Amino acid sequence: MEVSTLPISASHRGKLISSGYTSLSSLSSVSPSRLAQDLKISENEAVEILKVVSRRSGSEKIENGNHAIMNGAQTAWDMLHEEESSVCITTSCSDLDVILGGGIHCKEVTEIGGVPGIGKTQLGIQLAVNVQIPSGYGGLGGKAIYIDTEGSFMVERALQIAEACAQDMLEYDNLLRKDSQACRVIKQPKAFLENIFYFRVCTYTEQIAVINYLEKFISEQKDVKVVIVDSITFHFRQDFEDMALRTRLLGGMALKLMKLAKQFKLAVVLLNQVTTKYKEGSFQLTLALGDSWSHASTNRIILHWNGDERYAYLDKSPSLQSASAPYAVTGKGIRNAAPNCKRVKLM
């Protein structure tokens, strides 16, 4: 249960969420003195909050004698069947899709990081469009949520990619469905844009609030199949002195996003920045937020330059081998790398 439903003052609820206490479980082992310090309230107020939490937690338990009934168990056979029937979102680069096992998987959290200008936002926009490809064309026919923390989302670019996607579907029809003109259903570029729900967040507290709101929003909208955060890092690298608080806030967000992926069978894509790390006698580029954050994602993809060519490296996956694939950022979006592919101006 979320702390937003607790019968306490709105100011206390806001302070709890801002301090990383987003669920009742996150308050289960905290002391009154620690809570008072984190929320900057009196210890008596902290005691009262913890009493409310204790009562609410106790009322949620369904008792059978002295043992709580645990719901939601499934067999390993069911899990295997779900894995085999899982769907993916194509990246529009077949070489990249191959090393990803078909594309970006639903029910998983995928982290994509790289240096500025490598195409992280381009890939994010591409996924927000591609998730809408109808099932008749091998897509999911879903909707996208795009959470923009850096102000890097470009609606003009999204329109370019949507127009190219619509053109690709038309060419597919012309090639394989010459006799099915009457049943042809081609999405228009405007329809693609109408199914991208855009949130612009300017602080880490807004970012936390939006992510906490997603469960309700997705339940109401239906058919959301991808959540993209561009980037997960930005507001957590700006003047954050309390590293323990930062770790707790990030951990809470990671758990929430993992839950959303499983609950709604959607893909969560977290775009990340890079930093330098001293290793083996030299400074090396690595994804931001430290080693502990790497556990927040199911899959991790690192985008990098190899000369003038862009490459994607699958750094982490529970079921796929590490591998690299070239890709290109073109006027139409993400595509296979052409021979001698050079950096190009998109707009």
N, C-alpha and C positions, 0 to 999 in steps of 0.2 A: 504494500500500500504506500501511496505517496504522502509526503508530509503536507502537500497542498490541501489535503482533505481533513487535516487535524482541526479540532474545534479550539483553536487558539487565535490570538490576535493576528491580523494581517501583517503587521510589522514583524512579529516573531516568525511567521511562516516565510516571509521574504528573507529574513536574516539566515534562517536555516538553509534555504535553497542556495543563497549566495555563498554560504560557507561550505557547501558540498554535501549537506545532509538532505538528500532528496527522497530517501525512503526510510521506513520505520526500521529496517534492518541496520541501516547506517548509524542509528542512534542506540542500538541494543547494548553496546558495551562502553559507551562514552560516559565519563564521570561528570557530575554537575559542575565541578570546578573547571574542567576542560571545556565543557559546553559554554559556560559563562564567559570564558576567555575568548573562545572562537566567535561568539555572537556579540561580545561586548555588552553583556547584560549582567544583572546581579545574580549571585549564586542562588538566591531564593527563587528568582524567575526561572532559572535553569532547572531547578528541582521540580517546579510545577509543570514545566514542559515535559520532563521525563516521566512524571506521573501520568500525564495524559497519554503519552506514547505507550506506557506500560499497560494501561487499561485498554487502549485500542488494539494493541498487539494480542492481548489475552482474549479479547472478544472475537478475534479472527480465527482462533484455533477451533477445530472440530474434534472433540475428544471422543475416544472410544475406550472406556475404562481409563487407564493412565497413559495411553499412547495416542498421539495425534495421528490422524489418518493422512497419509501422503498420497496426493493425486498426481496424475500426469505421467506415470511410468509407461514405458513402451518397450517392446522387445527389440533385440538387435536385428531380427529379421525385418521388422517394420522399418527400422532405421535404414537398412540396406535398400529396401524397396523405395523409400523416399529419396535416397541418394541417386538411385538409378533413374528416377523419374524427375529429377530436379531440372530446372530450366535455367538458361543463361541469357545474358544480354550481349549481343555482338558488339565488338569495338569498331567494326567496319574495316578492320585490318585482319585478314585471314591468318597471316603469320603470327600475329599476336594472339588471336583466338586459339590457335593450335597449342601454344605453350600454356595457355590458361585453361585448357580442357574444354574449350567451346566458347569461352567468353567470361564475363563477370557473373559469378554464380549467385543465385538467390539464396536466402537464408544464411548468408555469410557476410562478414565484414572484410572488405578489401581496402588496404591502404596503398595509395599510390604517391610516391614522392620523387622529387628531383629538383634540379637547379632551376632558377628563374629562366623563362623562355623555352623550356624543353617541351612544353605542350600539356601541362597538367590540366589547366582550365579547359583547353581545347578538347581533351579527352573527357572531362566532366560534362561539358555541353553535348558532346557526341553521344554519351550514354543517356543523357536526359532526353535526347531525340530518339535514339534507337530503341529505348524501352517501349516506345509507342508503336513500333512496327506491328501491324496486325498479325494474328496467329497464322493466317493463310499465307503469309510471306515468311514464316519461320520466326516471328517475333512474339512478344508477350502481350501486346495490346494494352499496356499499362500506362500509368501516369508517373510523373517525376516530382520530387521535392528537391529544390536547390537552395542550400543555405550558404549565403555568400558573406564571409567575414572580412574579405579584403577589398571588395568593390571591383572585382576583376571580371564579373559576369558581363558579357556584351550581348545585348538582345539582337543587335544587327548580325552578329556572328551566328547566334542561334538560328536566325532566319535563313542565313546562307546554308547552314548545315541541314535545316529542315527542307529547304528547296531541293538540295542534292539528294536527300533521302527519298523525297516524293518522286524525283526523277528516276532514281534507282528502281523503285517499285514499278514505275511505268515501263521501264525497259525490261524488267522481269516479266511483266505481263505480255509485252510484245514478243518476247522470246519464247515463252512457254505456254501462254494462254491465248493464242491467236483466235480460238473459237469461243472464247468466253467473255466477249465484249459486254454482254448484258449484265453479268454478275461482277464486273470489275468495280472494286471499291478502292480508290486511291485517296489517301489522306492529303488534304491541302496543307501548305506550310502554316497557315493561320491556325489550323487545328492542332498542329504540333505545339505551337506556342501557348495555346489555351490550356494545354495539359501539363505545363511546367509551372509548379507553384514555387514562387520565388520569395525567400526571406532574406532581407539584408539586416545583419546584426553588427553593431558597432562596439560592443563591450563583451567581456567574458560572461557577465551576468545575463545579458540578453541571449547569448549563445546557449547558456544552461537553460534559461527559461523556454526558449524555442524547442530545444531537444526534449524537455519535460512535457511540452505541449503536443509533441508529435503523435503520441498514442491516441489522443482524442481526435486530432485532426485526421489521421489516417483512417480511424474508425468511421468518421463521418463522410470522408471523400470516396472511400472504396477504390480499389484497383490501383493504388499506389504501389509500384514495384521497384522503385529505387529511391534512396535518399542519398544525396551528394552533399558533403560538407567541404567547402572550398575557402579557406583551408581550416583544418581542425586546430592548427598550431597558432595562428596569427595573434590572437588576443592573450595567449598564454606565454608569449615571449616578450611582452611589453611590461617592463617595470614590475615584475612579479618577484617580490622579496621573500615571501613566505613559501618556501618550496614544499613544505609538508602540506599546506593548504592546496597548492597547485596539484600535487600528486593525488590528493583526495578528490578534488574536483574532476580531474581527468579520469580517474578511476570510476567515479560515479557516472560520468558521461559514457564511458566505454561500456559499462554494464547495461545502461539504458539502451544503447544502440544495438548491442548484441541481442537483447530481449526483443526489440522491435523487429530485427531481422528474422528471428525464429517465429515470433508470434504472427506476423503478417506475411511470412514467406517472401520477403523482399530482399533486395541487395542493398547493403550500405557501403558507400564508397567514400573514404576519407582521404582527401588530398593533403599532403604534408610538405613542409619545407625541409631544407637540408641545413646542416651545421657542420663544423669541423670537430674531429675527435683525435686526440693524440694516441697513436697506437703503433707499436713496434718501431719506435724511434722517429716517427714522422706524423704530420697532421693529415688526416684522411677525411673525405666527405662522408657523412652519415646522416640518416634521417633524424629530424629534430625530436625532442621530448625525451630522449634517453632510452636506455635498454629496457626499462620496465614498461614503457609504453608499447614496445613491440609485441607484447602479449595481448594487446587490446584488439588485434586484428587476426582474422583467420588466414588471410593471404597478404603478402607484402610484395609490391612491385616497385622497382627502382628504375626511373627513367634517366638516361644519361646520353651524353654525346660521344660518338666514336668518329673523330674527325668532323666532317660536316653531316654525318648521318646520325639520326636518332635511333636509340636502342632501348628496349624494355627488357629488364632482367627480373625474372621471377625469383625473388630472394627467399620467400617462405611460403610453404603450402603443406597442409597435412596429407595430401594425396598425390601431389604432382612433383616431378623432379625439377630442380632448378634449371633454368634454360633462358636463353636470350633470343630476341626476335627484333629485326629492324622494323621501323614504321615511319610514316611521313605525315606531316601536317600540311594539307593542301587547301586550296580554296574551297573544296567540297567537304573538308573535315579530315578525320583520321583515315588514312588509307595505307595500302602496302607501299613499301619503299621502292621507288623506281631506281634503275641503275644510275649511279653517279648522282643520287639525290642531294640537292643543295638546300641551304636555308632560303626560304622564300618569304616575301611579304604577302600577308594574307588579305589585307584590306587597304 
